[in-house]
Amino acid sequence: MNLEPSRLETVFLPRIWGARSLAPLFPERTTLPEPIGEAWLTGNDCRFATGPYTGRKLGEAWRAMPAEWTGSRLGGEGTFPLLLKFIFPEDKLSVQVHPDDDYARRYESREGGRGKTEMWYAVSARPGAEVMVGLKANVTPESFRRAVADGTVEDCLERIAVSAGDAIYVPAGTAHTIGPGLVLCEIQEHSDVTYRVYDYNRLTAEGTPRPLHIEKALDVIHFGEQGGGKIEPVRITRGSVTETYYIACRYFATERWEFAERIAAVTQRQHFDLLIVLSGNGRIEWRDAAADYAPAQVWLLPAALGAYQLAPAGPTTLLRTYIPDVNDFVRRLVDQRIEESAWSRLVYP
């Protein structure tokens, strides 16, 4: 089977808090008849648009992929491990929390049994845009429950102002919500298990409230010291590309590449890579082949692809994400003479 970068088609999902225009990422999707909240880039139902798996759904193709595609460290994964999305909130999301892997294995086996640690990258942000991530220091399970009951739960959360280019880490067990005026790229474990604790008394199109999951949420919320929040990245220039390192945890590592000239890169045999194009057009070139890239696309690069080049037609910004060996991630930063005081804040358990 040919090893080649392969593009996945996007699946769009309506949400009560979503937007009716997805421009500029998806300029063809404006004046939509219903609000779209999420564009899934690597959902199990996303089909390959190019490459040897063309026409097959990712969830099905993943189970058939050899190690040359998945990577030597990812054999035996039953489902694709990373779920990437664009999120388009025009209203607040519910105040919610996600379980960790252990809780999900015990209580959410029907939903895949996987927890949900995630990060958000702000593709764009209107003035005043914010998210709420983590609990204030004085919040207890009892005070949180009372705040849910009397509609003041936002007072329990830490507010974070967000600008384009910011990144937020949200480990499992962290209470959070997202405000309007943002376009986010979410990188997360491949799970959709969400426990809502407050939904602003909204009703669905059928006139019914969305279900809440208060008891399960209280089971999994981390009280006391919080582990999430805004990431302080490390930015370096290497040749003609500027690389911004955001995070490495057991589930994913993420970095941003900005370049306007041809750059060379190489995949690692331990893991596949995902490239998410945020802006710019150009070509991905490998061996004696090439393919055009464009904004809002995601490309899966097989682990054993090896050397490839990105030839931009103009300035390009993309995110690269993958499942790291954290020690390898640290060695990369050390090799680039980044001091421990800088890189240590990017590494999470």
C-alpha positions, 0 to 999 in steps of 0.5 A: 500500500502506498504511503502518502499524505491523505486528506479527510473530509469534514463532518459538520454537526449542528449545536444549539450554541453554534453559528450560521456562518463558518467563514472564513474557514469554510467560506461556502457555508454562510447563512446556514439554515441551522446553527453549526457548532462543530466541524469534526476533522477526524471523527470516525465517520470522516471519509478519506478524500485522497490516498489509498483509503479514499472513500472509507471512513476513518474509524473503519480504515484505522482498524485495517491500517498497518504499523507503517501508517499508525506508527510502531507505538500505536498498534492495537488501538481499537479506535483512532486516538485523536479527535480534532474539531473546529468549534464555532460558538455564538452562544455560551456552551454549557458549563461541563466537565469530562471524565478521565480514562479510568472513570470512563472505562468503568462507567462509559463503556457504551460510549467507548470507555475513553476519557477526554483531556483536550486543548483549544487553539484560538483560530480567531477571537473577537474583542472581549472573547473569553473562556472559563476554565477551572475552579476558584480556590475556595470552591468546594463540592458543596458550594459548587452544588449550591451554585448550580442550583441557584444559577450562579455557577459561573462565579465558581469558574476562572475567567480567561480572556482569549486572543487569536493564537492563544492555547488553553489546556483542559485536562479531564476533570476540569470544569469549563465553558466556552464563550461566544466570539471565538473560533477554536481548534480543539485537539482531544482524546477521541471521546464525546463523553460530556457531563453538563452541570448548567445549560443557562435554562435553554430549550431545544428546538423541540421545547425541552431542556437538554439533559444535565449530569450533575451527579456524574460531574461531581464525581469527576470534577477536580476540586482544590489545585487546578491543572488547566488554563492558558498555555505559555508557549515557546516560539523559535525560528528555524530556517524559514519556519517559525515553530511555536510549541504549545504542549506535550502530554500523554495524549497529544503534542501540538505545535504551530508552523508559520512559513512563507517559503518551502520547508522540509520535514520528516515523520517519525516511525513511532507515530502518525502526524496530523497537519491542520491547515489554518491559512494559506495554500500550497503543496505537500510534496513527497517522493515523486508525488504532490497534493494541494493543501488549503485552509480548514483541511486536515491531512494524515501523514503515515508514520513511515512516510519519511521526508516530505516538503511543504511548498507554500503559494503564500504565507501558511499557518498550520498546526501539527499534532501527534501522540508523543513520547514525552521524553522525545519531545523534551529531547527535541527542545533541549537539542534546540537549546531551549532552557528547561525553565521554558520547556518544562511548563509545556510538559504535562503528565 
